């Protein structure tokens, strides 16, 4: 070998060594695993949905602090659904089809979920929905980490009728969840020889409950079953308080700690109950750690709730599935999700592979003036999810929902 080539080889070796050292000292950035977070940051649902974004962010920060997933950090791509179903669908399309997120954590109302559902199914994406809801749905692309009807609406209604009385008044926001939930409620009332005195709805965000409260005063129900969502709950409870109806029991299906805090002590209703799987006041070390971490991250005055816990649990279950699958690809993660369970702040939860819902406990709480709930009843064990109550076939339920919606979302 000539002297010239010896020099070339020597210099090349030095450069390769230097480059190796440089890469060792300063490795190239690892591509993150991107997830989409789609909730209302504005509009009537923002008061309820902003805490869900915070719960997802907390879970992601904890995952990244522990080294990320598969050696990669998790990166949030946040979008505002603006309390508008069309905006939710458009943002879901952008996140899934263009941003190529590995999973989507999205929605509060059933109306926005039904708007997003065809988007994720079309693109073979993976979505986590954190809310209790009316059921009558399951999708191969969606994991429902909130409660199914047999884990909330049905036991809550039965308890209310057994404990508070069988003459019930139904009030809700005018969209698919309250109207469909009240199909179930009416079945239960009829089966237990009760009476629905009236069934009334107001638009999401509506502040006017004067006529409804006047009707409640005249009908004198044993209990009000409340499916109002968003900041309209503040106006409803203030109207009850102003009318001197603070002794009429209310069972709420969409009022948690954040909403109770928004209602405030001035409109506090001393006979207000709510049914969820999780309450901030639950004992146990897993919940203590969750509440402490949430408050440390977002402020001592912040509260957790069932939807925030479900949003947090959804991220944690997804992360476990990513590790088990060895990839963040939606198809493989979807398969790995079938085998996931965890000790959640609410207790042990497990994925039901047939329905994509979770096994969960049921609890009923009585509201306190400080914005928390005292537990007055619990199922004592996790219940298997049943999105389609078995006294009708899934086809019959789906036909009833189509007829009820009549094009309404």
N, C-alpha and C positions, 0 to 999 in steps of 0.2 A: 504494500500500500504506500502510495506516495506521501510525502510530508504534507502536501496540501490537503489530501483526504483525511489524514490523521487530525489535522487542525479542524476540519469541518466536522468530523465525528466528535471530537472533543468539545467543540463549542456547542454542537447540537445536544450533547449529553448535559452540559451545563444548563442550557436553556430549558431542557425537559425537566431537570431537577428543580430549577427555580420555579418553573410553572407548577410543578407538583407541590412544592412548598407553599406557593401562593394560594393554590386551591385548598390546601390543607388549612392554612391560616384564615383564608377568606372564601369559604365554599360558596358556590353560586346559590342564589335563593331557590328554595323548594316551592314548586307550584302549590298554592293552597287548594283545599277542598272547599268549593263554594256552595253555600246554601242560600236559598231565597227565604226571606221573612216578609210576609205580606199581611199587613193589618191596617186598620183605620187609624191614622195619626191625626186626622181632622174629621169634622162632622160629628153627628150625634152619637156615633159608637166609639169615639176616641177615648172617652172617659173609661170605658171598659177594656178597650183593646191595647192601649199603650202599655199597661202592666204586663201583657203577654209578650210584647217585644222585649221588655226588660228581663223577663224570665228566660227567654231564649238566649239573650245576650249573656246572662249569668252562666248558663250551662256551657255555652261556647267558650267563655273566658276560663272556666274551670278546666275544660278539656284541653285548651291550649296551654294553660299553666302546667298541666301534667305531661306535656310533650306532644300534644295534638293527636292526630289519628294517622296511623301508618307512616309516622315520621313527617307528616305534613300538617301545617296549621289549618284550622277551619276559619273561613272568611264569610262574614255575613253580607249579603246584598239585600238592603232594606227598601221596601216599596210601600207607598201609602195607597190603600184602597179607597180612601176618602168617603167611607160610609156609602159607597155607590157600587151596585152590583156590576155594572158595565166596566167601571174602573178596575174592579178586582179581576175580571176576566182578562182585560187588556194587559194588566201588569203581570198576571200569571203567565200569559203568552210570552211576554218579553223576558221574564226571568227564566222560564223553562226552555224556550226555543232559541233565544238569542244570547242570554247570559250563560246558558248551559249549566244551571245550578244542579247539584247532585240530589237535592231534596228541597221540598217546599214546605214551610211551616206557616200555616195560613188560616185566616177567617175566624169570625165569631158567629155571625148569623147564618142560619140555614140558607137564606136567600143568596148570600155571597158564596157559600159552599157549593150550591147547585149551579152557580154560574162558573165556578172554577173547575168543577169536576170533569166536564167534557174536555177541557184543555189538557189536564194532566193525563187523562185516559188516552187522548189522541196522540200525545207525544211519548207515551210509555214512561212518564215521570213518576215520582213518588211524593205523596203529600201526607202531612200529619195535621189532623184537625183536632184542636184541644177542648172542644166544648161539649157539655151535655147537650143532647138534642132529642128530637122527636122520634128518631130511629127511622124504620121503614126504608132503609138504604144500606147497601154495602157495595164496595168497589174494590177491585183488585189493585187499584192505584192509590188507595187512601187507607191510612191507619187512624182510627177514631180513638183518641186517648181520653176523651171525656166519657160521660156516662150514657149508656143505652137506656131506653124507656124503663126496663125492669130494674134499673139501678138508680132511677131518680123519679120520673113522672109517676109511675105506677105505685111504688111504695110511699111516696110523698102524699099522693092523693088518698090512698087507703088510710094512712096514719091520720091525716087531717079529718077524714070522715069519722073514723073510730074515736078520735080524741076531742075534736072541736065541734062536730055536728055534720048533719047530712044535707042541710039546705045550703047550697053553694052558689056563689056568684063568680062568673068567669070574666076576667079582664086581661087583655093582652095587646101587644103591638100588632099592627095589621100586616102580617107576612106569614110565610109558610110554617115556621116553627110554632107560634102560638095556635094557629088554626088547626094544625095537624095534632099537636099535643092535646088539644081539647076534644078531638075525636076519641082519643084514649080515655080522657077524663070522663066524658059522657058515658062511655061504655062502663066504666067503673061505678059511676054514680047510679046508673040504671041497675047494674047487677047487685048493688047494695041497698036498693030500695030508697035511694036518696032523690033529691030534686035539684035540677039546675034552674035557678030563678031567672037568670039572664046571662047572655054571652055577648060581651061588648069589646070593640077594638078601636084603637086610635093609631094614626100613622106614627112610624118611628120618628122620634124627636118632637112629637106634639106636646105642648105644655098645657093644653086645655082638658081638664078632667072634671069640670064643673057639673056637667049633666050626668056623668057616671056616678060621681059622689052623691049627687042628689037622689039618683035612683037607688043607690045602696042604702041611703038613709031611709027611704020609703019601704024597701023590701026587707030590710033587717035580716040579712043572711047569717047563718051560723059561722061561715068562713068564706073569705075571698081567696080564690086561687088565681095567683098573679103570674102572667107570662109576659109582662111588659119588659122591654129591653132598652138598654142605653139610658141616657139622661132623662128620659120621660119618667123614670121611676122617682126622681127627685120631685117632680111636679105632682105626681100621683100621691105620694106620701104627705107632701105639704098640704094638698087639698083635703086629704083625710083628716089631718091634724086640725086644719082651720075649721072643718065642719064638725069638730067634736066627736069624731068617729074613731078615736084612738083605742077603743075597747073592742072593736070588731076584729077578730083574728084574721091574719093574712098569712097564707102560705105562698112563698115566692119560689119560682123555679129559675130565675135569672138575676137574683140579687145576692151578691157575695160581699166580702169585706170592703172592696174598693167602692162598690155602689152604696153600701151602708155608710161609709165615710162621707161620700158625696151628699147623701140625704141629710146627714148631720144631726146633732142632738136636738136642734130646734124643731125638727119634724120627726123625731124619734117616735116609733110606734111600739109600745110595750108588749103588744101581742103579735109580734111579727116573727114568723118562722121561715126557715129556708132548708132545702134538702140538697145535699151535695155528697160527694165522696170524701172531700177534704175540707177542713176548717183550720185556720191559723192556730186556734187554741188547742189543737190536738196535742196530747202528751207524746213522749217518745224522743229518743236521741236523733233519729233521722230527721224528724220535723224540726227539732230545736236547731240543728245545724243549718237546715234550709232557710228557716226564718232569720237566723243570725246572719247568714251570708247575704241574703236579700237586703236586709236592713243596712249592713255594713257597706254594701255596694251602692245603694240608692237613697239611704237616709233613714234615720231612726223612726220617722213618722210614717214610713211606707208600710203597707200591709200586703200579706200574701192572700191567696184565695184559691178555690178549686180550679178555675181556669188557668191561673198562673202556674199552679203545681202541675197541671196536665200539660201545659206548654213546656215546662222544664223537663218533665218525665219523657215527653216525646223526643226531645233532643238526646237525652241520655240513652233511651232505647235504640234510637237510630245509630248512635255512636257505637254501642255494643255490637250492633249488626254489621257495621262497617268493619270493625276489628275481626269479627268472626268470618266475614266474607273475604277479607283481605283486599277489598276494593271498595270505592265509593260509587261504583256503577249502579244505577237504580235497580236493574233487573236482579243482580246478585244480592244486593242489600235487601230487596223485597223478599227473596227466598229466606235469607238469614233472619229476617224479622219474625218469622213463624216460631222461632225457638227462644224468643227473648222474654225475660222476666227481671224484676229488680225489687229491692227493698226501697220503696218510694217514701216520701214524707207522709203519705196517706196510708202506708202499709204495703204489704206485698201486692204487686200487680203483675199480671202475666198476659201476653198476647194470646188471644183465641185465634188460631190459624184459619178457622173456617169463616169467621165473620170479620176479621181484622179489627175487632174491638178488644177492650181489656177486661179481664176479670178484676172487679173492684168492689170495695165495701160501700155501703150506703149509710149515711148519717143525717140526722135532722138536728138543726140547731135553733135555739131561741136567741133573737137579737138582744144585745146589750147596748146600753146608752154609750159605752165607750167604743162602739163600732166593731165589737167582736161577738162571737156566738158561744153560748153554752150548749153542749151536746145533751139532747133530751132523749134520743133514741139512736140505736145503731143496729145494723144487720149482724154484727159480730163476726162475720166472715166474708170473704170475697165472693161475689155472685158472678156466675157465668153470664156474659152479655147475651141479650136476646133482642137484636134490633127489630125483629118482626114478632110481636106477641103472637103466641101460637093458637089463639082462638080464631084467627083467620089465616088463610094461606098468604104467602108473600105476594102472589098475583092479585089476590083480593085487596090487600092493603095498597098495593101500587095503583090499582084502578081507583080506589077511593081517594088517594092523594091527587091523582090526575084530575078527577072530577072536582075535588075541592079547590084546587089551584085555579082551574079555569083560565090558565095563562098567567096567573099571578105569580110573582117571584118573591 
